[in-house]
Structure formats: structure tokens, C-alpha cells
Amino acid sequence: MEGAESPADDVLDCGVAGVMLWLLGWHWEFLPSVLAKLVPGVDLVPFWTLAVANVYRKAKRKAIEAEKNREMPRD
């Protein structure tokens, strides 16, 4: 339980969470990541990485759909 003993690790986690929220905006995918960091042992799974990958995937899909809609001729 190294994370429970290290307040510097908790400060780093909060700082990284703040930067990601600033860069990517609020997404519901981040909530489980925040909660998982509070439970010792659960943070072995890279929840932040999975959440950011999911947000990126959704944003990319939305951009592609917007591009397709923009290119479609209006009748």
C-alpha cells in the first residue's frame, strides 16, 4: 500500500487529473478513474489511460462524422 503512505503520490495524481480535465474537458469516463484512485489496490489497472483513450476515440469519431456531414451535398 505504497500510495497510502505517500502524500506526494496523491498530490501528483490530483495534479495530473487537473491537467487532463483542463486539456480534454469534463467527461463521465473520468469519474471511475478518480474513484479508482481512492481505493488502494484498484489503481493497478491504468484507468486514466483507458479513460483518455476512450475520450480520444469518441472525439475522433465525432470529428469524422462532422467531416462526412460537411462533405455531403445538400439537395
Beta strands, then each sheet from edge to edge (+ up, - down):
end
